[in-house]
Amino acid sequence: MRDGLVLAGVLLAGTGTAAAQVTAAGDYLARMDTDGNGRVSLDEYQAWMGYAFEQMDRNRDDRLTPDELPGGRGREISLVEHRQRLADAFQRQDTNRDGVLDARELAAPPQ
């Protein structure tokens, strides 16, 4: 599981200024909440967190191979595998089990 969190961190770091400018849970909520309902759904979470994957997947084959990863190293990962890891992380963050994340849950340290 730690590998999934490390990959998420690497992917977020690769998003550049958009991720760097987010400094508070409310900022994350505002950027991730594309339908404006004040909560983040799994689809919204995966879209936000998957952005870097899409940018790094230069050949658009839905796989990140070592040559597409920072430093040219790491284990190959598919988009399906990445989205499943994000879904698992989402479920851990959803502490009240209501199927969405609020600002408090987004601000909580990863479980």
C-alpha atoms as a printed R data frame, in Angstrom:
    type eleno elety resid chain resno       x      y       z
1   ATOM     1    CA   MET     A     1   0.000  0.000   0.000
2   ATOM     2    CA   ARG     A     2   2.877  2.332   0.729
3   ATOM     3    CA   ASP     A     3   3.889  1.998  -2.945
4   ATOM     4    CA   GLY     A     4   0.462  3.355  -3.941
5   ATOM     5    CA   LEU     A     5   0.885  6.382  -1.678
6   ATOM     6    CA   VAL     A     6   4.392  6.973  -2.972
7   ATOM     7    CA   LEU     A     7   3.129  6.777  -6.562
8   ATOM     8    CA   ALA     A     8   0.283  9.178  -5.747
9   ATOM     9    CA   GLY     A     9   2.828 11.578  -4.265
10  ATOM    10    CA   VAL     A    10   5.080 11.299  -7.296
11  ATOM    11    CA   LEU     A    11   2.130 11.808  -9.593
12  ATOM    12    CA   LEU     A    12   0.928 14.836  -7.647
13  ATOM    13    CA   ALA     A    13   4.415 16.300  -7.641
14  ATOM    14    CA   GLY     A    14   4.431 15.916 -11.413
15  ATOM    15    CA   THR     A    15   1.330 18.086 -11.836
16  ATOM    16    CA   GLY     A    16   3.358 21.243 -11.364
17  ATOM    17    CA   THR     A    17   1.862 24.531 -10.305
18  ATOM    18    CA   ALA     A    18  -1.766 23.385 -10.033
19  ATOM    19    CA   ALA     A    19  -0.949 21.033  -7.170
20  ATOM    20    CA   ALA     A    20   1.712 23.332  -5.721
21  ATOM    21    CA   GLN     A    21  -0.786 26.178  -5.325
22  ATOM    22    CA   VAL     A    22  -3.228 24.081  -3.300
23  ATOM    23    CA   THR     A    23  -2.435 24.793   0.338
24  ATOM    24    CA   ALA     A    24  -5.531 23.892   2.356
25  ATOM    25    CA   ALA     A    25  -8.261 21.260   2.406
26  ATOM    26    CA   GLY     A    26 -10.759 23.854   1.203
27  ATOM    27    CA   ASP     A    27  -8.548 24.504  -1.816
28  ATOM    28    CA   TYR     A    28  -8.470 20.788  -2.628
29  ATOM    29    CA   LEU     A    29 -12.221 20.567  -2.197
30  ATOM    30    CA   ALA     A    30 -12.819 23.563  -4.463
31  ATOM    31    CA   ARG     A    31 -10.572 22.196  -7.200
32  ATOM    32    CA   MET     A    32 -11.700 18.572  -6.991
33  ATOM    33    CA   ASP     A    33 -15.428 19.264  -6.588
34  ATOM    34    CA   THR     A    34 -16.309 19.742 -10.250
35  ATOM    35    CA   ASP     A    35 -20.077 19.578  -9.721
36  ATOM    36    CA   GLY     A    36 -19.954 22.195  -6.935
37  ATOM    37    CA   ASN     A    37 -21.915 20.212  -4.344
38  ATOM    38    CA   GLY     A    38 -19.327 20.721  -1.585
39  ATOM    39    CA   ARG     A    39 -18.227 17.079  -1.592
40  ATOM    40    CA   VAL     A    40 -15.812 14.992  -3.646
41  ATOM    41    CA   SER     A    41 -17.091 11.804  -5.258
42  ATOM    42    CA   LEU     A    42 -14.908  8.864  -6.213
43  ATOM    43    CA   ASP     A    43 -15.073  9.912  -9.878
44  ATOM    44    CA   GLU     A    44 -13.978 13.465  -9.017
45  ATOM    45    CA   TYR     A    45 -11.185 12.122  -6.784
46  ATOM    46    CA   GLN     A    46  -9.908  9.768  -9.477
47  ATOM    47    CA   ALA     A    47 -10.064 12.484 -12.137
48  ATOM    48    CA   TRP     A    48  -8.036 14.918  -9.988
49  ATOM    49    CA   MET     A    49  -5.534 12.350  -8.782
50  ATOM    50    CA   GLY     A    50  -5.277 10.680 -12.211
51  ATOM    51    CA   TYR     A    51  -4.327 13.863 -14.046
52  ATOM    52    CA   ALA     A    52  -0.599 13.306 -13.606
53  ATOM    53    CA   PHE     A    53  -0.896  9.706 -14.823
54  ATOM    54    CA   GLU     A    54  -2.446 10.980 -18.042
55  ATOM    55    CA   GLN     A    55   0.284 13.584 -18.471
56  ATOM    56    CA   MET     A    56   3.052 11.048 -17.879
57  ATOM    57    CA   ASP     A    57   1.551  8.430 -20.236
58  ATOM    58    CA   ARG     A    58   3.256  9.867 -23.302
59  ATOM    59    CA   ASN     A    59   2.287  7.058 -25.690
60  ATOM    60    CA   ARG     A    60  -1.327  6.949 -24.410
61  ATOM    61    CA   ASP     A    61  -1.343  3.178 -23.882
62  ATOM    62    CA   ASP     A    62  -2.905  3.424 -20.374
63  ATOM    63    CA   ARG     A    63   0.321  2.122 -18.832
64  ATOM    64    CA   LEU     A    64   3.197  3.918 -17.188
65  ATOM    65    CA   THR     A    65   6.394  2.134 -18.055
66  ATOM    66    CA   PRO     A    66   9.691  2.865 -16.305
67  ATOM    67    CA   ASP     A    67  10.788  5.203 -19.115
68  ATOM    68    CA   GLU     A    68   7.669  7.336 -18.467
69  ATOM    69    CA   LEU     A    69   8.256  7.529 -14.702
70  ATOM    70    CA   PRO     A    70  10.411 10.191 -13.037
71  ATOM    71    CA   GLY     A    71  14.037  9.153 -13.211
72  ATOM    72    CA   GLY     A    72  13.185  6.398 -15.680
73  ATOM    73    CA   ARG     A    73  12.724  3.954 -12.822
74  ATOM    74    CA   GLY     A    74   9.935  2.127 -11.107
75  ATOM    75    CA   ARG     A    75   7.494 -0.673 -11.670
76  ATOM    76    CA   GLU     A    76   5.113 -0.518 -14.604
77  ATOM    77    CA   ILE     A    77   1.545  0.332 -13.614
78  ATOM    78    CA   SER     A    78  -1.654  0.283 -15.649
79  ATOM    79    CA   LEU     A    79  -4.351  2.936 -15.529
80  ATOM    80    CA   VAL     A    80  -6.778  0.313 -14.172
81  ATOM    81    CA   GLU     A    81  -4.353 -0.566 -11.369
82  ATOM    82    CA   HIS     A    82  -3.748  3.112 -10.607
83  ATOM    83    CA   ARG     A    83  -7.496  3.870 -10.478
84  ATOM    84    CA   GLN     A    84  -8.010  0.894  -8.130
85  ATOM    85    CA   ARG     A    85  -5.302  2.203  -5.814
86  ATOM    86    CA   LEU     A    86  -6.993  5.594  -5.854
87  ATOM    87    CA   ALA     A    87 -10.342  3.951  -5.071
88  ATOM    88    CA   ASP     A    88  -8.743  2.128  -2.138
89  ATOM    89    CA   ALA     A    89  -7.239  5.389  -0.848
90  ATOM    90    CA   PHE     A    90 -10.612  7.117  -1.285
91  ATOM    91    CA   GLN     A    91 -12.337  4.426   0.761
92  ATOM    92    CA   ARG     A    92  -9.805  4.846   3.571
93  ATOM    93    CA   GLN     A    93 -10.260  8.639   3.552
94  ATOM    94    CA   ASP     A    94 -14.066  8.293   3.623
95  ATOM    95    CA   THR     A    95 -14.131  7.775   7.385
96  ATOM    96    CA   ASN     A    96 -17.887  8.264   7.773
97  ATOM    97    CA   ARG     A    97 -18.550  5.834   4.880
98  ATOM    98    CA   ASP     A    98 -21.011  8.113   3.076
99  ATOM    99    CA   GLY     A    99 -19.380  7.606  -0.332
100 ATOM   100    CA   VAL     A   100 -18.024 11.170  -0.647
101 ATOM   101    CA   LEU     A   101 -15.194 13.178   0.894
102 ATOM   102    CA   ASP     A   102 -15.734 16.457   2.688
103 ATOM   103    CA   ALA     A   103 -13.051 19.035   3.548
104 ATOM   104    CA   ARG     A   104 -12.369 17.385   6.920
105 ATOM   105    CA   GLU     A   105 -11.783 13.980   5.326
106 ATOM   106    CA   LEU     A   106  -9.580 15.515   2.618
107 ATOM   107    CA   ALA     A   107  -7.471 17.220   5.290
108 ATOM   108    CA   ALA     A   108  -6.947 14.025   7.297
109 ATOM   109    CA   PRO     A   109  -3.616 12.234   6.908
110 ATOM   110    CA   PRO     A   110  -3.753  9.215   4.583
111 ATOM   111    CA   GLN     A   111  -4.718  6.035   6.368
